[in-house]
Amino acid sequence: MILPDVRQAVRSNLDDMQYDATKIDQAINWFQNELFNNTRTALMETSATLNLAQGASSVALPTDLQVILDMTVTSPGSAYSINKNKLDSTTFAQRYPDYTGYSQQAASEWAVYGRSLRFSAPVSAATVIRLDYVRRPVPATLNAPTLEAPDQYFELYVLGAQARIMEINEDFAEAAQIRGNLDPLVTTFIRNEARGGIISGPTIMRSNRRRMGGRFGDPYGWF
């Protein structure tokens, strides 16, 4: 499924084949973001390798990370998961206030701080961690037009983008009607693609919402 094909279908639904392409493309990407923020799917699952030098106590996370699924130390020694060793940032700070200055040890308890991981002590050897995570959707562009969902969800994207355009234009009655047709398609997407930890169901738009960030400003923000 590619951006130009969805754009043309949206134009056809709007009965305006000259409707601004940039605005439609924005609406398509905003709906894609809405869809994958609301539903944790296998389509967004990926892995990365994190490398810590001996004596390091923190490491940067991937820039496209949305949700951590699992962390496994693959080296040194036999692989072992440290996913259940996660602490919230407050508990971590109270328990390990000098995490950079403790005696070195194997990677164990950890917390997310900003866009990095902090470990309870510097690692005692060069350490490799396999991070399994849910990534953020990549906006489609003219140069990279492939959208995140497969072709079977073409209608879902078309109606989703059309609804976003109506909402941004504050045509809320029309938007509500489109959302009514969209709901069963979102339900099907969730049934087919969703993993655990889902915010199930479509996002409900308020009819008294004001425009933000300009006529076609994204009221949700990318992240």
C-alpha positions in Angstrom: 0.0 0.0 0.0 1.5 3.3 -1.1 0.8 6.9 -0.4 -0.3 8.1 -3.9 -2.9 5.3 -4.2 -4.5 6.2 -0.8 -4.3 9.9 -1.7 -6.2 9.4 -4.9 -8.9 7.3 -3.2 -9.3 10.0 -0.6 -9.7 12.6 -3.3 -12.4 10.4 -4.9 -14.3 10.1 -1.6 -14.1 13.9 -1.2 -15.3 14.3 -4.8 -12.5 16.6 -5.5 -9.6 15.2 -7.6 -7.7 18.4 -7.2 -7.7 18.5 -3.4 -4.3 19.6 -2.0 -2.0 16.6 -2.0 0.1 17.8 0.9 -2.9 18.2 3.1 -4.1 14.7 2.2 -0.7 13.2 2.8 -0.6 14.8 6.2 -4.0 13.4 7.1 -2.9 9.9 5.9 0.2 10.0 8.1 -1.7 11.4 11.1 -4.2 8.6 10.9 -1.5 6.1 10.6 0.1 7.5 13.7 -3.3 7.4 15.5 -3.8 3.8 14.5 -0.5 2.5 15.7 -0.4 4.6 18.9 -3.8 3.1 19.8 -3.0 -0.5 18.9 0.2 -2.4 19.7 0.8 -4.7 16.8 3.3 -7.3 15.4 3.7 -5.0 12.4 5.7 -2.6 14.6 7.8 -5.1 16.4 11.6 -5.0 15.8 14.9 -5.5 17.6 18.1 -3.6 18.2 21.5 -4.4 19.6 22.8 -2.3 22.5 26.5 -2.3 23.3 28.0 -1.3 26.6 31.7 -1.0 27.1 33.1 -2.3 30.4 32.5 0.3 33.1 29.5 1.9 31.3 26.4 2.4 33.3 24.0 3.7 30.7 23.3 3.3 27.0 21.1 5.2 24.4 17.8 3.7 23.3 16.8 3.6 19.6 15.3 6.8 18.4 12.2 5.1 17.1 11.4 3.2 20.3 7.8 3.3 21.5 7.4 0.4 23.9 10.1 -2.0 25.3 9.0 -5.7 24.9 12.0 -7.6 26.2 15.7 -7.1 27.0 18.1 -10.0 26.9 21.8 -9.9 27.7 23.4 -12.0 25.0 27.1 -11.5 26.0 29.1 -12.2 28.0 28.2 -15.7 28.9 24.9 -17.5 28.4 21.9 -15.3 27.4 19.5 -14.2 30.1 16.6 -11.8 30.2 16.6 -8.8 32.4 13.1 -7.6 31.4 11.7 -8.3 34.8 14.5 -6.3 36.4 13.0 -3.0 35.3 12.4 -0.3 38.0 10.5 2.9 37.7 12.7 6.0 37.6 11.8 7.1 41.1 12.5 3.7 42.7 15.8 3.5 40.7 16.9 6.9 41.9 16.2 6.1 45.5 17.7 2.6 45.4 20.8 3.5 43.3 21.6 7.2 43.8 25.2 6.7 42.8 24.6 4.2 40.0 27.8 5.3 38.2 30.0 4.8 41.2 29.2 1.4 42.5 31.3 -1.7 42.1 31.1 -3.2 38.6 28.7 -6.1 38.1 26.8 -7.9 35.4 23.8 -6.0 34.0 20.9 -6.4 36.3 18.4 -3.8 37.5 17.7 -0.9 35.1 15.4 2.0 34.4 14.5 4.2 31.5 15.7 7.8 31.9 15.0 10.2 29.0 16.0 8.3 25.9 18.5 6.0 27.6 18.8 3.1 29.9 20.5 3.4 33.3 21.9 0.3 35.1 22.2 -0.2 38.8 26.0 -0.3 38.5 28.7 -0.1 35.8 28.9 -3.3 33.9 31.9 -5.6 34.7 32.5 -6.6 31.1 31.7 -5.5 27.6 28.0 -6.3 27.4 25.7 -6.9 24.4 21.9 -6.6 24.9 19.2 -7.6 22.4 16.3 -5.1 22.8 12.9 -6.2 21.4 10.6 -3.3 21.1 7.6 -1.7 19.4 8.8 1.0 17.1 7.0 4.2 16.0 5.4 4.3 12.6 7.5 5.9 9.8 5.6 8.7 7.9 5.2 7.9 4.2 6.7 10.5 1.8 7.0 10.9 -1.9 10.5 9.4 -1.8 9.4 6.6 0.6 5.7 6.1 -0.2 5.1 2.7 1.4 2.7 2.8 4.3 3.1 0.6 7.4 0.0 -1.6 7.0 -0.5 -4.2 4.3 -2.8 -3.7 1.3 -5.8 -5.4 3.0 -6.2 -2.3 5.1 -6.4 0.1 2.2 -10.0 1.2 3.0 -9.1 1.7 6.6 -6.5 4.2 5.7 -8.7 6.0 3.1 -11.6 6.4 5.6 -9.2 7.3 8.4 -7.5 10.1 6.4 -10.9 11.4 5.2 -12.2 11.5 8.8 -9.0 13.4 9.9 -9.6 16.0 7.1 -13.2 16.5 8.1 -12.2 16.9 11.7 -9.5 19.4 10.9 -12.0 21.4 8.8 -14.4 21.2 11.8 -17.0 19.4 9.8 -17.8 17.2 12.7 -21.1 15.8 11.6 -19.5 14.4 8.4 -16.5 13.2 10.4 -18.7 11.3 12.8 -20.5 9.6 10.0 -17.2 8.5 8.5 -15.9 7.4 11.9 -19.0 5.2 12.1 -18.0 3.4 8.9 -14.4 3.3 10.1 -15.1 1.7 13.5 -15.7 -1.9 12.2 -12.5 -1.6 10.1 -10.5 -0.6 13.1 -12.0 -3.5 15.0 -10.9 -5.9 12.3 -7.4 -4.4 12.3 -7.2 -4.9 16.1 -8.6 -8.5 15.9 -6.1 -9.4 13.1 -2.9 -7.6 14.2 -3.0 -6.6 17.9 -0.8 -7.9 20.6 -1.2 -7.5 24.4 -1.3 -4.1 26.1 -3.7 -2.6 23.6 -5.8 0.5 23.8 -8.7 -1.1 22.0 -11.1 0.8 19.8 -10.8 3.9 17.7 -9.9 7.3 19.1 -13.1 9.3 19.7 -12.9 12.9 18.5 -14.7 15.7 20.4 -17.1 17.7 18.4 -16.1 21.0 20.2 -12.4 20.6 19.5 -10.7 23.8 18.4 -8.1 23.9 15.6 -4.5 23.9 16.8 -1.3 24.6 14.9 -3.0 26.2 11.9 -5.9 24.9 9.7 -4.1 21.6 9.0 -2.0 21.5 12.2 -1.8 18.1 13.8 -3.8 18.4 17.1 -2.2 15.2 18.5 1.5 15.6 17.8 3.6 12.8 16.5 4.7 11.4 19.8 
